[in-house]
Amino acid sequence: MADAVYNVALAAQDVRNDLHRIYSDAVKDSIRQLDPRELDITHPKSVLKGLWHMGKGLVTDVSVGIVLNIDEGAMNDAVTAYDNRVQRQVRRIEDLMPALDEACTSAPSFNAETARAEAFGARSLTEFKGDPLYTVPGDDESRHRYPVDLANQEGLSGSHVIDKHVGKTDAQLEQRLRDQARVRPDGTVAPIAASTFTDLSSAQRYTQGVLDDPANQQKISRWLASNPDPARSKRTLGLSFTDVVGRTWTRGDSSAHDSHIVNVTLKPRPGGHPPYVVLTSMPSDTVQQ
């Protein structure tokens, strides 16, 4: 794209130079044909002085006396060459449009970039302080039996809530289903759906809501008490909400739709604070237990 734009600019510069040269040559040739005796110069003893004082009249006389013999063939050739060069670049740009459209679709939304920035800031604070921090705005870790700070835990033990499930557009959900499709041994294609929260605050709120549910807390307690293997064990919990929690695009559907369910998958992290990470959290159409 950069090369194509540069070549268009270079073609424009070249045609300007060519036209300037053609017109300059025409003016020079015409000036050589002027008869000085026909010019109205009122100070014949000093041509320069006459040009200075009578410049306006001189220009008028010259403009009347000059007939430009422009090389129209050369001018047409210059314009044709310019058009041909531009059209070649137009075809190059048209060939690039599918890739540009794909890049445009992939560009992170404002909400996605904001979430990533908050995650980077939260992790930086924790690494600087040397102790896990709870960085959720307007909330207190002590209010929750099983707290989660999505921004602070992003990337730990493979956690990817923000990377894959926050601030995605409908087109990006469809793109993920297309690009990350894989066939399972049973012949089904995964993932069966792609989903997203609107922003980090909603992802945080609904994920914490799943972990705050009394029934889910009992399941988490039993799971942690069993000393789950960090390399193998995962625990998925779900909860249905009355309000819309995000968007889901199910494989085979023609568009995304609103979702009212959130599924959260925990992974053990012995010695961590808390002793688990939210591996993933996402809107869904069915509650997983």
Backbone bond lengths (Angstrom), bond angles and torsions (degrees), N, CA, C in turn:
res aa  C-N    CA-C-N  psi(-1)  N-CA   C-N-CA  omega(-1)  CA-C   N-CA-C  phi
1 M - - - 1.462 - - 1.528 110.40 -
2 A 1.337 116.41 -44.37 1.462 119.94 179.79 1.527 110.68 -62.46
3 D 1.341 116.32 -40.99 1.465 119.85 178.82 1.525 110.87 -64.31
4 A 1.330 117.10 -40.83 1.462 120.64 -179.18 1.523 111.05 -64.24
5 V 1.323 116.86 -45.32 1.464 120.41 179.37 1.526 110.37 -64.41
6 Y 1.343 116.28 -40.16 1.470 119.73 178.44 1.524 110.50 -62.49
7 N 1.325 117.25 -42.45 1.464 120.60 -179.18 1.526 112.13 -66.20
8 V 1.333 117.80 -34.46 1.466 120.61 175.42 1.523 109.88 -65.30
9 A 1.327 116.56 -44.41 1.466 120.34 178.84 1.524 110.76 -63.44
10 L 1.335 116.91 -39.37 1.464 120.75 178.99 1.523 110.94 -66.14
11 A 1.329 117.26 -38.92 1.464 120.84 177.41 1.520 110.68 -63.82
12 A 1.328 117.15 -40.50 1.463 120.81 178.42 1.524 111.00 -64.30
13 Q 1.322 116.06 -41.48 1.470 119.46 178.42 1.524 111.03 -64.37
14 D 1.329 116.39 -41.71 1.465 119.97 -178.81 1.526 111.46 -65.62
15 V 1.342 117.87 -41.57 1.461 119.02 -179.28 1.525 110.46 -68.98
16 R 1.320 117.99 -34.61 1.470 119.66 175.33 1.523 110.64 -63.34
17 N 1.321 116.02 -43.17 1.467 119.46 179.09 1.524 111.13 -64.09
18 D 1.332 116.29 -41.60 1.464 119.86 -179.99 1.533 111.11 -64.24
19 L 1.334 117.39 -45.81 1.462 120.42 -179.73 1.521 111.06 -66.04
20 H 1.321 116.52 -38.11 1.469 119.38 177.17 1.522 110.63 -62.41
21 R 1.335 116.38 -42.34 1.462 120.03 179.37 1.525 111.10 -64.84
22 I 1.346 117.00 -42.06 1.465 120.50 -179.08 1.524 110.90 -63.53
23 Y 1.337 117.04 -45.19 1.462 120.01 179.22 1.525 111.07 -67.72
24 S 1.323 117.29 -38.72 1.469 120.05 179.15 1.518 110.78 -63.04
25 D 1.322 116.03 -43.16 1.467 119.25 178.59 1.524 110.78 -62.86
26 A 1.340 116.44 -38.74 1.462 119.64 179.57 1.523 111.03 -65.11
27 V 1.331 117.48 -42.00 1.466 120.78 179.18 1.520 110.66 -65.49
28 K 1.340 116.26 -44.27 1.469 119.36 -179.89 1.528 110.97 -61.10
29 D 1.323 115.99 -43.63 1.464 119.07 179.46 1.525 111.29 -63.62
30 S 1.337 117.00 -37.67 1.462 120.33 -179.13 1.518 111.35 -71.01
31 I 1.340 117.21 -37.92 1.469 120.12 179.73 1.521 110.66 -62.56
32 R 1.347 115.47 -36.25 1.462 118.87 179.86 1.534 111.51 -63.49
33 Q 1.347 116.12 -22.90 1.458 120.23 -178.34 1.526 113.49 -89.87
34 L 1.342 118.33 -2.15 1.460 120.94 -178.79 1.525 111.24 -70.42
35 D 1.325 116.12 144.40 1.470 122.28 173.57 1.524 107.35 -99.24
36 P 1.346 118.29 108.72 1.476 120.61 -177.67 1.519 113.12 -55.48
37 R 1.325 117.91 -25.13 1.464 119.99 -177.76 1.527 111.57 -68.73
38 E 1.328 116.91 -19.78 1.460 119.66 -179.32 1.520 112.92 -88.15
39 L 1.348 117.12 -5.93 1.456 120.51 179.71 1.510 110.50 -82.86
40 D 1.335 117.57 139.25 1.468 123.42 -178.83 1.520 109.42 -87.97
41 I 1.346 116.90 84.53 1.463 122.28 177.54 1.524 107.67 -108.59
42 T 1.315 118.12 115.58 1.469 122.22 -173.36 1.520 113.36 -85.06
43 H 1.322 117.79 -6.92 1.467 121.05 178.76 1.520 109.17 -123.57
44 P 1.328 118.87 75.99 1.463 122.04 -175.02 1.517 113.17 -63.47
45 K 1.371 118.16 -22.44 1.467 119.64 -179.16 1.534 111.63 -74.70
46 S 1.307 116.46 -18.39 1.471 119.17 -178.92 1.523 108.63 -142.75
47 V 1.314 115.30 98.96 1.455 119.40 -178.60 1.520 111.28 -62.57
48 L 1.323 116.22 -42.58 1.461 119.64 -179.59 1.515 111.18 -63.20
49 K 1.369 115.28 -41.56 1.459 118.85 179.33 1.518 110.56 -65.38
50 G 1.318 116.01 -37.66 1.460 119.38 178.78 1.523 111.34 -67.53
51 L 1.340 115.76 -39.93 1.456 118.62 177.92 1.520 111.33 -63.40
52 W 1.362 115.67 -35.56 1.470 119.99 -179.02 1.519 111.77 -69.23
53 H 1.344 116.13 -48.39 1.457 119.80 -174.87 1.515 112.70 -82.15
54 M 1.304 116.80 -29.48 1.459 119.66 -174.66 1.529 111.36 -114.57
55 G 1.334 115.27 25.33 1.463 119.65 -175.13 1.505 113.17 -54.00
56 K 1.362 116.20 -42.67 1.458 119.13 -176.37 1.521 111.18 -62.90
57 G 1.299 115.63 -43.68 1.458 119.11 179.37 1.508 111.72 -67.87
58 L 1.342 115.69 -37.53 1.454 119.49 179.38 1.525 111.08 -62.44
59 V 1.321 114.91 -45.37 1.458 118.55 -179.80 1.519 110.58 -60.48
60 T 1.331 115.28 -39.59 1.460 119.35 179.18 1.517 110.53 -61.88
61 D 1.335 115.25 -44.57 1.459 119.01 -179.12 1.524 111.14 -64.91
62 V 1.358 115.31 -42.27 1.454 118.51 -178.03 1.520 110.74 -65.52
63 S 1.354 115.91 -41.16 1.455 119.08 -177.88 1.517 111.10 -64.20
64 V 1.317 115.96 -30.69 1.456 119.35 178.46 1.515 110.78 -75.84
65 G 1.347 115.32 -33.65 1.456 118.77 -173.41 1.506 114.83 -85.48
66 I 1.363 117.44 -18.35 1.456 119.57 -175.72 1.523 110.74 -86.68
67 V 1.318 115.79 135.31 1.455 122.62 169.98 1.523 106.43 -121.99
68 L 1.341 116.42 110.88 1.458 120.21 -176.75 1.523 110.67 -76.31
69 N 1.311 113.95 127.38 1.460 120.27 175.04 1.531 107.83 -101.38
70 I 1.323 115.10 81.66 1.461 120.19 -175.62 1.521 110.00 -78.27
71 D 1.329 114.54 137.90 1.459 120.67 176.39 1.528 107.79 -77.59
72 E 1.328 115.56 87.95 1.462 119.78 -175.59 1.525 112.01 -64.23
73 G 1.319 116.58 -32.30 1.461 119.48 178.74 1.518 111.43 -63.21
74 A 1.349 115.27 -45.05 1.465 119.29 178.81 1.523 110.99 -65.26
75 M 1.349 115.82 -38.70 1.456 119.71 179.75 1.535 110.61 -64.90
76 N 1.311 116.81 -44.13 1.465 120.34 178.43 1.526 111.69 -64.05
77 D 1.338 115.88 -38.06 1.467 119.72 178.21 1.525 110.86 -63.65
78 A 1.341 116.49 -40.26 1.466 120.57 179.79 1.522 110.99 -64.02
79 V 1.338 116.16 -43.83 1.464 120.02 179.98 1.529 110.77 -67.31
80 T 1.331 116.52 -40.59 1.465 119.93 178.74 1.523 111.40 -63.07
81 A 1.338 115.70 -42.64 1.464 119.68 178.37 1.526 110.85 -61.66
82 Y 1.332 115.64 -39.36 1.471 120.15 177.81 1.529 110.69 -63.32
83 D 1.328 116.18 -47.78 1.465 120.27 179.85 1.529 111.51 -58.79
84 N 1.339 116.18 -42.61 1.463 120.00 -179.36 1.527 111.34 -63.91
85 R 1.329 115.89 -42.64 1.470 119.52 -179.91 1.528 111.18 -65.19
86 V 1.329 116.33 -40.84 1.466 119.64 179.43 1.526 110.58 -66.15
87 Q 1.333 116.98 -42.25 1.463 119.96 -179.11 1.528 111.65 -63.35
88 R 1.334 116.98 -34.56 1.467 119.32 176.44 1.526 110.70 -62.89
89 Q 1.324 115.75 -40.45 1.471 119.27 179.44 1.530 111.18 -71.87
90 V 1.332 116.46 -32.80 1.468 119.50 176.53 1.525 109.82 -60.58
91 R 1.333 116.36 -42.82 1.464 119.74 179.00 1.524 111.05 -65.06
92 R 1.342 116.31 -37.76 1.466 119.45 177.53 1.522 110.73 -63.24
93 I 1.336 115.79 -43.50 1.470 119.77 -179.43 1.524 110.60 -66.32
94 E 1.334 116.44 -40.25 1.471 119.49 178.00 1.526 110.75 -61.19
95 D 1.339 116.90 -37.16 1.463 120.40 177.94 1.529 111.49 -66.05
96 L 1.330 115.76 -26.77 1.466 120.19 -179.05 1.525 113.17 -85.56
97 M 1.325 117.87 -12.35 1.460 120.43 -173.08 1.534 113.88 -58.61
98 P 1.337 120.08 -41.96 1.476 117.70 177.89 1.524 112.62 -58.55
99 A 1.340 116.01 -42.31 1.467 119.11 178.71 1.518 111.10 -67.12
100 L 1.340 116.67 -36.94 1.460 119.93 178.47 1.526 111.03 -67.97
101 D 1.322 116.78 -39.80 1.466 120.21 177.08 1.527 110.66 -62.84
102 E 1.334 115.84 -40.18 1.468 119.70 178.58 1.526 110.72 -64.94
103 A 1.331 115.92 -41.33 1.464 119.75 178.36 1.520 110.99 -64.63
104 C 1.327 116.41 -38.57 1.467 120.64 178.41 1.526 110.53 -64.06
105 T 1.328 116.47 -41.67 1.465 120.33 178.12 1.526 110.96 -63.09
106 S 1.327 116.28 -36.85 1.464 120.99 -176.47 1.518 113.42 -78.04
107 A 1.313 117.59 -15.78 1.467 120.30 -176.23 1.528 110.59 -59.99
108 P 1.334 118.13 130.27 1.473 120.47 -178.53 1.522 111.65 -61.93
109 S 1.318 116.10 143.17 1.460 120.95 174.92 1.524 109.53 -74.48
110 F 1.317 115.93 168.62 1.467 120.30 178.18 1.525 110.62 -60.04
111 N 1.334 116.96 -43.17 1.467 120.07 -179.64 1.523 111.87 -64.62
112 A 1.327 116.77 -36.81 1.462 119.92 178.79 1.523 110.81 -67.11
113 E 1.323 116.87 -44.15 1.462 120.51 179.71 1.523 111.43 -66.71
114 T 1.332 116.86 -37.26 1.462 120.45 177.12 1.523 110.47 -62.50
115 A 1.325 116.67 -43.20 1.466 120.67 179.34 1.523 110.99 -63.20
116 R 1.312 117.12 -41.56 1.464 120.43 178.83 1.524 110.96 -64.15
117 A 1.317 116.09 -40.34 1.463 119.87 178.87 1.526 110.88 -64.02
118 E 1.332 116.72 -41.38 1.463 120.14 179.05 1.526 110.57 -65.78
119 A 1.319 116.88 -37.82 1.462 120.04 178.27 1.522 110.48 -65.17
120 F 1.316 116.31 -43.26 1.463 120.32 179.24 1.526 110.39 -62.09
121 G 1.330 116.14 -43.65 1.459 119.89 179.77 1.513 112.46 -64.89
122 A 1.337 116.92 -42.49 1.465 120.76 -179.50 1.524 111.32 -64.89
123 R 1.327 116.97 -44.05 1.462 120.17 179.33 1.523 110.81 -65.74
124 S 1.316 117.09 -37.41 1.466 120.31 179.19 1.520 110.88 -63.77
125 L 1.335 116.67 -41.34 1.463 120.44 178.39 1.522 111.06 -62.75
126 T 1.318 116.35 -44.19 1.459 120.02 -179.39 1.525 111.27 -64.47
127 E 1.330 116.74 -43.25 1.460 120.01 179.62 1.526 111.20 -65.43
128 F 1.329 116.63 -34.82 1.461 120.38 179.48 1.528 110.95 -71.38
129 K 1.330 116.24 -42.08 1.463 120.72 -177.87 1.531 111.56 -76.75
130 G 1.319 116.50 -26.23 1.447 119.25 -178.50 1.511 114.32 78.43
131 D 1.325 118.06 13.60 1.463 121.66 -179.41 1.526 107.66 -147.98
132 P 1.327 118.38 134.10 1.471 119.22 -179.14 1.522 112.10 -55.45
133 L 1.311 115.89 131.86 1.460 121.70 179.21 1.521 109.53 -108.44
134 Y 1.312 115.61 155.92 1.462 121.30 173.15 1.521 106.25 -106.35
135 T 1.328 116.34 107.90 1.467 120.82 -169.13 1.519 113.52 -109.15
136 V 1.324 117.53 17.87 1.464 120.33 -178.28 1.529 109.30 -74.04
137 P 1.338 118.46 119.70 1.472 120.71 -178.23 1.527 112.28 -61.63
138 G 1.324 116.93 133.91 1.456 121.59 174.73 1.510 115.43 72.41
139 D 1.319 118.11 12.07 1.461 120.59 -178.92 1.525 109.45 -128.59
140 D 1.324 115.80 164.82 1.461 122.17 -179.86 1.520 108.47 -130.32
141 E 1.313 115.66 128.69 1.463 120.75 -177.36 1.528 112.13 -57.36
142 S 1.338 117.40 -32.65 1.465 121.33 -176.20 1.528 112.81 -67.80
143 R 1.313 117.20 -13.78 1.466 120.76 -179.34 1.524 111.89 -77.84
144 H 1.319 117.50 -10.24 1.460 120.60 -173.19 1.531 110.84 -122.84
145 R 1.303 115.09 135.86 1.467 119.74 175.96 1.520 110.31 -69.56
146 Y 1.320 115.21 -41.22 1.464 120.74 177.90 1.530 108.41 -124.79
147 P 1.320 116.15 85.39 1.468 119.77 -175.70 1.528 112.16 -77.73
148 V 1.315 114.72 159.34 1.457 120.91 173.44 1.518 108.24 -143.47
149 D 1.313 115.96 139.85 1.465 123.28 174.29 1.526 106.09 -123.54
150 L 1.318 116.10 93.08 1.463 120.23 -173.45 1.521 112.75 -58.12
151 A 1.327 116.74 -40.39 1.464 119.67 -179.05 1.520 110.92 -63.75
152 N 1.328 116.65 -41.76 1.459 121.37 -174.62 1.522 112.91 -76.51
153 Q 1.315 117.45 -24.60 1.463 119.36 -175.59 1.529 113.10 -101.48
154 E 1.333 117.51 -0.40 1.469 120.52 -179.10 1.523 110.52 -58.54
155 G 1.325 115.51 127.69 1.455 121.11 178.98 1.510 114.40 92.37
156 L 1.329 118.89 -17.40 1.462 121.11 179.08 1.524 110.11 -73.82
157 S 1.320 115.80 127.16 1.473 121.56 177.49 1.528 112.25 53.47
158 G 1.321 115.98 32.24 1.461 120.35 177.45 1.510 115.62 87.44
159 S 1.321 118.11 6.79 1.471 120.33 179.75 1.521 110.48 -59.80
160 H 1.336 116.36 133.44 1.468 119.75 -173.46 1.529 112.60 -142.78
161 V 1.310 117.34 29.51 1.469 120.12 -177.69 1.522 110.77 -59.49
162 I 1.327 116.78 -50.34 1.467 121.02 -177.12 1.523 110.94 -68.11
163 D 1.312 116.48 -40.99 1.461 120.42 -176.15 1.524 112.24 -63.74
164 K 1.326 117.61 -38.96 1.465 119.95 -172.02 1.525 115.35 -112.99
165 H 1.344 117.30 -13.21 1.466 117.26 -171.13 1.523 114.57 -134.28
166 V 1.308 118.09 22.03 1.470 120.25 178.92 1.527 109.91 -131.16
167 G 1.328 116.21 126.05 1.459 121.22 172.49 1.510 115.47 73.24
168 K 1.316 119.02 20.33 1.460 121.20 179.25 1.533 110.52 -81.37
169 T 1.319 115.42 146.57 1.460 120.59 174.66 1.524 109.31 -85.95
170 D 1.332 116.58 165.02 1.469 119.92 176.26 1.524 110.75 -57.84
171 A 1.332 115.94 -41.23 1.468 119.92 -179.47 1.524 111.11 -63.31
172 Q 1.316 117.46 -35.31 1.463 120.46 178.90 1.526 111.76 -71.59
173 L 1.338 116.82 -31.57 1.462 119.35 174.50 1.529 110.25 -64.55
174 E 1.320 115.98 -44.61 1.469 120.18 177.71 1.525 110.23 -62.99
175 Q 1.319 116.29 -40.70 1.460 121.78 179.64 1.533 110.76 -60.88
176 R 1.321 116.84 -41.54 1.465 120.11 179.95 1.526 111.13 -64.78
177 L 1.322 117.19 -42.93 1.464 119.99 177.66 1.523 111.06 -59.48
178 R 1.311 116.31 -35.56 1.467 120.67 -179.81 1.524 111.79 -74.61
179 D 1.326 117.08 -47.46 1.464 121.09 -171.01 1.525 113.75 -81.87
180 Q 1.330 117.79 -27.29 1.463 120.06 -175.51 1.528 112.60 -106.85
181 A 1.317 116.40 16.99 1.469 119.94 -179.68 1.530 110.70 -65.86
182 R 1.317 115.92 136.03 1.461 121.67 175.89 1.531 108.82 -143.97
183 V 1.304 115.85 143.69 1.463 121.01 -177.36 1.521 109.26 -91.14
184 R 1.319 116.35 125.95 1.460 121.89 177.69 1.528 110.17 -79.49
185 P 1.336 116.62 164.50 1.477 119.41 178.56 1.524 113.48 -56.91
186 D 1.345 116.95 -29.68 1.467 119.01 -179.63 1.525 112.91 -83.13
187 G 1.337 116.25 1.69 1.457 120.47 176.89 1.510 115.09 94.84
188 T 1.317 117.89 -11.20 1.469 120.32 177.64 1.520 109.91 -76.49
189 V 1.324 115.01 157.05 1.465 120.76 -178.54 1.525 109.51 -104.09
190 A 1.300 116.04 127.66 1.463 121.93 177.13 1.525 109.19 -110.86
191 P 1.330 117.16 153.06 1.463 126.33 -6.01 1.526 110.92 -74.36
192 I 1.323 115.23 152.60 1.463 118.63 -178.98 1.526 111.20 -78.21
193 A 1.336 115.86 -15.79 1.468 119.93 179.19 1.521 108.93 -158.35
194 A 1.318 115.53 160.56 1.465 122.43 173.09 1.519 107.06 -129.83
195 S 1.325 116.38 139.47 1.463 118.34 -174.34 1.519 111.10 -145.13
196 T 1.326 115.35 166.83 1.460 120.10 -176.76 1.520 111.32 -153.48
197 F 1.327 114.54 146.70 1.457 120.98 166.10 1.524 107.79 -85.04
198 T 1.319 116.91 157.33 1.464 120.30 -179.52 1.519 111.57 -65.22
199 D 1.326 116.60 -44.58 1.463 121.18 -177.48 1.520 109.15 -154.29
200 L 1.336 115.80 178.82 1.460 120.09 -176.46 1.523 112.12 -66.12
201 S 1.327 117.22 -38.42 1.464 119.50 -177.62 1.527 111.48 -62.99
202 S 1.335 117.20 -40.87 1.469 119.21 178.19 1.523 110.61 -70.73
203 A 1.325 117.62 -37.79 1.464 120.08 176.74 1.525 110.37 -60.84
204 Q 1.325 116.27 -44.30 1.458 121.05 178.85 1.531 111.13 -62.92
205 R 1.318 116.18 -45.75 1.467 120.96 -175.78 1.529 111.57 -64.32
206 Y 1.322 116.90 -47.83 1.464 119.37 -176.28 1.530 111.70 -74.62
207 T 1.313 117.54 -34.04 1.466 119.61 176.78 1.524 110.41 -64.73
208 Q 1.331 116.06 -45.26 1.460 119.40 177.52 1.527 110.63 -64.11
209 G 1.328 116.27 -33.56 1.461 120.04 177.31 1.516 112.33 -61.52
210 V 1.331 116.80 -38.81 1.465 120.48 177.33 1.526 110.15 -63.88
211 L 1.339 116.44 -43.39 1.468 120.48 -178.12 1.524 112.34 -72.83
212 D 1.326 117.54 -22.87 1.469 121.17 179.52 1.525 112.87 -83.67
213 D 1.319 117.24 -12.43 1.462 120.09 -179.63 1.531 109.65 -63.39
214 P 1.344 118.71 127.66 1.472 121.39 -176.22 1.527 114.01 -54.26
215 A 1.328 117.16 -42.96 1.466 119.61 -179.75 1.525 110.81 -64.45
216 N 1.332 116.32 -40.03 1.457 119.68 178.88 1.525 111.27 -69.05
217 Q 1.321 117.65 -33.44 1.461 120.22 178.47 1.527 111.17 -63.30
218 Q 1.316 117.19 -38.02 1.462 120.03 176.85 1.528 110.72 -63.52
219 K 1.319 116.28 -40.10 1.469 120.38 179.26 1.523 110.81 -66.07
220 I 1.336 116.39 -41.16 1.464 120.09 179.07 1.521 110.13 -64.35
221 S 1.330 116.34 -42.36 1.462 120.68 -179.46 1.524 111.05 -60.14
222 R 1.321 117.18 -46.56 1.467 120.78 179.86 1.525 110.73 -64.97
223 W 1.311 115.75 -38.75 1.474 120.08 -179.15 1.523 110.93 -64.88
224 L 1.317 118.13 -47.22 1.459 121.56 179.90 1.526 111.41 -65.94
225 A 1.334 116.76 -34.45 1.465 120.67 -179.81 1.524 112.13 -68.12
226 S 1.323 116.89 -18.67 1.465 120.68 -178.98 1.522 112.77 -85.64
227 N 1.341 116.83 6.23 1.471 121.78 -177.99 1.535 111.45 51.44
228 P 1.321 116.81 62.89 1.471 120.28 -176.18 1.528 111.99 -63.21
229 D 1.319 115.47 145.35 1.464 122.74 179.94 1.530 109.37 -74.79
230 P 1.346 118.74 120.06 1.473 120.81 -178.70 1.524 113.34 -60.11
231 A 1.325 116.22 -27.25 1.461 119.53 -177.10 1.521 112.71 -83.15
232 R 1.335 117.30 -18.74 1.453 119.57 -173.12 1.524 114.62 -126.15
233 S 1.319 116.33 -34.66 1.464 119.73 -169.74 1.526 113.04 -82.91
234 K 1.319 114.89 140.09 1.469 123.30 172.36 1.527 107.53 -143.33
235 R 1.321 115.03 152.46 1.471 119.16 178.73 1.512 108.96 -133.80
236 T 1.323 116.13 119.95 1.462 121.22 -179.50 1.522 110.07 -104.88
237 L 1.322 115.07 133.38 1.463 122.79 -179.55 1.517 108.67 -131.02
238 G 1.322 116.78 147.40 1.459 120.13 179.77 1.507 112.33 -133.81
239 L 1.324 114.69 163.07 1.462 120.29 177.91 1.518 108.85 -156.53
240 S 1.320 115.60 140.81 1.461 121.66 177.93 1.523 109.71 -97.35
241 F 1.334 116.20 139.04 1.464 122.52 -179.84 1.527 109.19 -118.39
242 T 1.332 115.71 154.78 1.466 119.18 178.11 1.520 111.82 -76.80
243 D 1.332 117.48 -30.57 1.461 120.26 -178.92 1.526 110.68 -93.68
244 V 1.312 115.42 167.88 1.465 121.17 178.93 1.527 108.91 -73.67
245 V 1.324 116.29 126.82 1.466 120.65 -177.26 1.526 112.36 -99.02
246 G 1.325 117.51 -19.02 1.458 120.12 -178.28 1.517 110.89 170.57
247 R 1.332 115.56 -157.76 1.465 121.45 -177.61 1.526 109.58 -125.35
248 T 1.340 115.34 146.15 1.461 121.80 179.28 1.526 109.49 -134.72
249 W 1.335 115.24 136.83 1.469 120.74 172.84 1.522 106.90 -117.20
250 T 1.317 116.13 111.87 1.461 121.68 -179.48 1.518 109.64 -87.73
251 R 1.330 115.75 137.24 1.464 119.63 -179.56 1.531 110.15 -56.18
252 G 1.311 115.48 132.48 1.456 121.44 -178.16 1.507 113.78 97.31
253 D 1.337 117.38 -18.23 1.462 120.52 177.59 1.522 110.36 -79.81
254 S 1.324 115.67 160.55 1.465 120.49 -179.09 1.523 112.63 -93.33
255 S 1.324 117.39 -7.57 1.463 120.29 -179.60 1.525 109.63 -161.64
256 A 1.321 115.19 168.77 1.466 120.92 176.74 1.523 109.74 -83.97
257 H 1.326 116.22 164.14 1.461 120.75 -179.98 1.528 109.53 -144.73
258 D 1.323 115.80 162.30 1.462 121.26 178.09 1.527 110.43 -68.84
259 S 1.335 114.92 148.25 1.464 120.62 179.56 1.520 110.44 -124.76
260 H 1.332 115.77 152.57 1.466 122.32 -179.54 1.528 112.27 -123.18
261 I 1.313 117.49 5.97 1.467 122.35 -176.93 1.523 109.52 -121.78
262 V 1.331 115.75 143.55 1.462 121.40 174.90 1.524 108.63 -125.79
263 N 1.330 115.83 130.44 1.460 121.88 174.26 1.522 109.24 -111.94
264 V 1.320 116.00 134.09 1.461 122.66 -177.72 1.526 108.86 -121.79
265 T 1.321 116.96 130.48 1.461 121.55 177.14 1.522 109.49 -111.27
266 L 1.328 116.49 122.52 1.463 122.67 179.54 1.525 110.58 -99.43
267 K 1.318 114.83 147.85 1.460 121.48 175.44 1.522 107.81 -129.57
268 P 1.345 118.63 132.54 1.465 119.89 -177.29 1.526 112.01 -66.33
269 R 1.308 114.65 145.87 1.465 121.76 176.79 1.532 107.67 -140.96
270 P 1.322 116.54 77.97 1.463 120.69 -176.14 1.532 111.74 -55.51
271 G 1.318 115.54 134.29 1.456 120.55 -179.67 1.504 113.48 84.92
272 G 1.313 117.24 -7.11 1.461 120.65 179.45 1.508 111.44 -84.92
273 H 1.304 114.30 168.94 1.475 119.48 177.94 1.526 108.23 -130.59
274 P 1.347 115.93 101.82 1.468 129.34 0.54 1.534 112.06 -74.61
275 P 1.343 117.78 174.14 1.471 120.52 -175.16 1.531 113.34 -79.96
276 Y 1.290 116.84 31.87 1.469 122.58 179.54 1.524 107.75 -159.75
277 V 1.298 115.70 165.12 1.465 121.71 169.36 1.521 107.42 -127.37
278 V 1.312 115.16 152.48 1.463 119.45 171.01 1.522 106.39 -82.45
279 L 1.321 115.54 101.01 1.460 119.97 -178.49 1.517 110.29 -61.15
280 T 1.317 115.62 -44.91 1.458 120.09 175.69 1.521 109.44 -154.08
281 S 1.300 115.60 155.19 1.463 123.14 176.03 1.512 106.77 -147.70
282 M 1.327 116.60 131.32 1.462 118.29 -172.81 1.522 112.09 -155.02
283 P 1.325 116.62 150.37 1.466 120.31 169.78 1.527 109.48 -64.06
284 S 1.313 116.10 151.56 1.463 119.97 -177.95 1.524 110.05 -154.13
285 D 1.325 114.58 172.90 1.464 120.61 176.99 1.525 112.22 -101.28
286 T 1.333 116.79 -14.93 1.465 120.78 -179.19 1.519 109.90 -133.91
287 V 1.321 116.05 143.88 1.464 121.47 177.96 1.522 109.13 -80.91
288 Q 1.338 115.75 124.27 1.460 120.57 176.69 1.524 109.34 -98.31
289 Q 1.302 116.47 138.99 1.459 122.15 178.38 1.517 108.58 -126.29
